[in-house]
C-alpha cells in the first residue's frame, strides 16, 4: 500500500539516500523524533540522539549511517572533526563496526537480529507447529487487513496500545533508539496490518521498510500491539504471516523481527570484555526491567536466520555506559 507525502528538501534528500543505502533492517529508525542528523551532502548521514546530563553528556548513534560502504571512512572523519562530544555507537552491523575500529573503537556483540527469507520461508515441520497453529486462526474468526490510518478506528488502535503497555515492564513510556516508537498517523513507506476478530480490531503490526539501490528489499516488524484480553494470544503471529503472503507476492526478499538484545552474546576479538559480561548479566538477571528472555523466545520460534548487531565504544567507562543506555533508551 504505502503512502507518499510532500516533504521539505532536506527530508526528501535523506529519503533518497535511504532508498539507495538503507539496507539495514532498522534503517527507518533514522526518522525518529528528537534525533539530530549529521549530513554530508550527496555522501550520507549519521543520525544521533544527544543525551545531556552531568554524567551522560554523549551522542548516541543507534543504527548504521546511511552511506555507501566505500564512503564510510569519509563520513566518519567529517563527523569526528566537527563533533566534540563523545559518541556511543550501537545497533550496527559488522561492516560498519569494523570501520569504527580504525578510529580506535572497540566492538561488542549486543545480540542477534532475527529475519526470514520471504520467498523461501515455509511454516512446516514439527518445530513450526506453534506457527502452524497461528497460521490457521483464519478458521477461528480472525482476519487481517492492510489499512491506512484514515481507514481504521483510531480510538481503538490507541486504546489497544495503552492496554498492551500496561502488561509490559516499561509501562509509562515508549522505548526508543534501538526501536522506533509508534506513530499513529500515515508515514512514508510504512505498512500497517490490522488484525480483526469478528469485525473488531484486536491488534496490529507496523512494518518499516528497508532499501537497496532504490527498491524496497524488506520490512521490519517494528511495532506489535495486541489486546491482552483476546485469546488465543498468538494472533499477532497470524498477522505477520498474513502480511508475509502479501510481501511475497510483491517480490519482497526479507522480513526482519528486529534485534533480541543481549541474547546469545558472542565474543569478539576487538571487544571490551567487561561490557560483554555486563550484557550477559543483564540478560540473565535483568528481566525485571525488560523482557529479554521472553522476546528472544518468541523470535526463535520463527526458526529464521540471524545477523549479529554490535556496539562500538571508546573512552566511556562501563558504569557510565550502563547509565547512558538505560536513560537514553527510556527503559525507566
N, C-alpha and C positions, 0 to 999 in steps of 0.2 A: 504494500500500500504506500507508505512513506508520504511525507508532506514537504512541500517546497515553500520557502519563505524569501521575501526580500530582506536582505541583510546589509549592514554597513560594509564599507570597503575592506577594513581590516579583518572582520569576521569572515567575509567571503574569501579573502586571500588565505586565511587559516584553514577554511574548509577545503579549498582547492589543494593545499599542501597535504591535508589529511587524506584526501582521496588518492593521492599519489603514494604516500609513505606511511599511512596509519594502519599498518597490517598487524600490530599487536592487538589482542582482543580487548584490552582496556583503553585503546586509543581515544575513545569518545570521552573518557574521564577528563580530558583536557578542557571540556566545555562545562565544568562545574562552576558554580557561582563562587565568588570570593577568592578566586585564584588569579595570580598575575602571570604575565607572559613575557618572556624574552624572545623577541622576534628578530631574526636576521633575514632581511628581505630576500625572497626568492631562494633561500637556503633551507630554512626551517625554523622551528621554535621549541622552546623549553617552557613548560608550564610549571608553576610552583606556588605553594602556599607559604606565606610568611608568618611563622609562629613567633609572636613577640612576647617577651616576658623577661624577668630578671635572670632566669636560668634557662630559658627556652628560646632565645633570640636566634632563629635559624630559618633558612629557606628549606622547604621540603618539596623535592621533586618526586612525584608519585607514579610516574609511568615513563615509558620511552619518549625521548624527544621525537618530534615529527620532522624527519630529515632523512635524506638518502644516507645509506650506511657509510659511503666514502666521504661524506661531508661532516660526519660526527665530530672528528677532531677539530675542525674549523669552528663548528658551532660551540663546542665546549670551551675552546680557547677564548672566543669572543665573550662568552658568558662569564668566565672566571676573571677576565680582565676588567669587566665592568662591575662585578658583584664583590662587595667587601664583606658580605655575611657568610658564615659557614653554611654549607649546603649538605643536607642528608638526601641521598637518593634511595628510592625503594620502588618495588613493583617493576623492575627492569628485566629484560631478557638477557641472556648471557652475552650476546654480541655487544650490547651497549655497556654492560658491566666490564667487559674486557677493555673497552676504550677508556673507561674511567680509571682502570688500573694504571694506565700510562700517566695519569695525573696524580698518582700516589694514593688512590683509594683501595681499601680492602674490599673483598667480595664475599658476601654471606648469602647462602641459600635461605629463603624465607618460606618456602613451601611450593607445592606444585599447582599449576593451573590444569584443570580437567577440561578436555574437549573431545568432540566426536567428529569423525569424517562423515558428513551427512550422506553423501552419495552411496557409501558402502555400509552404513550403520544398520544393524538389524537387532531386533529385540527377540532373540531366540536362545535356546539352551537353558539348562537348569539354573544357572547363575543369574538369569534375567527374569526369573519367574515373578518377582515383585513388579518389575516394569511391565510385564505382560498383563498383570492384573490391572495396573493403571491404564494401559492402552485400551482395555476393554470397558472402561467406565462409560463409554458412549451408550452401552446397553443398559445402563442404570440411571438414565435421565440426565447425564452430563453432556454438555456441548460446548464448543469453543468457537468464538468469533473474533476476527481481527477487525478492530473498530478505531475510528479517530476519537479524539476527546469530545467532540461535539455530538457523537452518536451514542454515548453511554450515559448511564445515570451517575452523574459526577458526585452527588451526595453519597451514594452507596459506595463508590470507589474510595472516597476519602474515609468513610466510616470503617471499611474493611482494613485500611491501612492502620487506623488508630487501634482497632481491636487486635490486629496482628502484633503491633508493637508492644502492647500490654503483656503479651506472652513471652517477650524477649528479655534478655539480661539488660540491654540498653533501652529502657522503656521511654526515656524522656527526650531523646534527641536522635536524629539520624546519623549513622556513621557516614564518613566522608573520606575522600582522597583515594584509599585503596578500594573503595567502591564509589558509586555515584548516587547521591540522594535522589529520590523520585521527583519528577516534575509532573505536576498534574495539569498538563497542557500538551498540545501537539509540539513536537520538536523535530528538527531536521534529521531525516533518515531513521528515526526511532520507530520500531514496530511494536504494537501493543495488542496482545491477545488476551481476551477476557473469557473466563470460564463461567458457565451458567448451569444451574441445577433447577430443572422445571421452570425455566424462564426467569430465574432470579440470579443476579450476579453473585458469585461466591468467592472469586479470586481472579488473579491476573498475573501475567508475566510481561515485563517490558524488556525488549531486546535492543541493545545498542549495536550499530553496525561497525564493522572494521573493513579496511580497504587495501587494495594494491593496484597500482597502475590505473587508477581512475575507476575501478569497479569494486563493488561490494564482494568480498570473499567470505565473509562470515558474520555471525551475530553472536553477541554475548548476552546470556540470560542474566541481566543485571538486577532487576527488581522483581521479586517474587512475593506476593502478598495473598493471604487467604483468610477467609472467615474461620476462626478456630472452632466454631460450633458445628461445622459441616463435616460429615463423615461419609465414606472413608476419606482420610486426610491426604491421600496421595493424588488428589485431583490436579494439583499443580504439575505433577509429572505427566499426567494426561494432557495438560495444556501445552507443555513443552513438546511432547511427542506429536501432538496435532500441528503445532507450529512448524516442526521439522518436516512434516509432509509438504507443507507449502514451500518452505525453503528448498527442499529437494526438487520440486517441480520447477523452481526458478533457476536451478543450477548452482545454488549457493554451496560452497565447499565444506565449511566447518561451522560447528556451533560450540561455543565455549560456555562452561559453567562457572568460569572465573577461578580465582585463587582460593585455596584452602590454607589459611595462614598457619604456619608452624607445623603442619602435618608432614611427617616423614622427612625431617630436616636432614640434608646431606652435607657432608664435609666438603670443603673446597680448599684447594692448595693455597689460595691467597686470602683466606678468611681471617676474621678476628675471632679467635677461638672462644673467649668469654661471651661474646654476643651469641654464638651458636648455643652455648649452654643455657643462656637466659631464655632464648626462644624455645628450647626443648622443655625447660621448666614451665614456661607459660602454657605450652600445650598440655603438659601433664597435670598441672595444678590450677591453671587459670580459667577453668570452665565456669567458675562462679561469676566471672565478669563478662565472658564471651563464650559462645557455644562452639569452641574449636573442634571438639571431637564429633559432635552431632553434625556439624557442617561437612566435615570430612567423610563421615559415614554415608551421608546422603549422596555426595558426589561420586563416591566409589561405586555405588550401586549401578551407575550407568556403564561401568566397565569400558570407559573410554581410554583415551591416551592422555599423557601428562607432559607438560613442559615446565621446567623449573623457572621460578622468578627469584630475583636477587635484590639485595640491598647493598649499597656501596657507602662506606663510612670512612671519614677522615677527620682526625682531631676532635672527636666527640667522645666523651667518656661513656661507659656503659650505663651508669645511673642517670646521666643526663639524657642519653638516648632513650631509655625507657620512659622518662618523664615527658619528653618531647612527643614521643609516639602516642602515648595514652591521651595527652591533651589534644594533639592535632587531629587524631582520628575520631575524636568525640566518643571514646569508649566510656567515659564518665560524663 
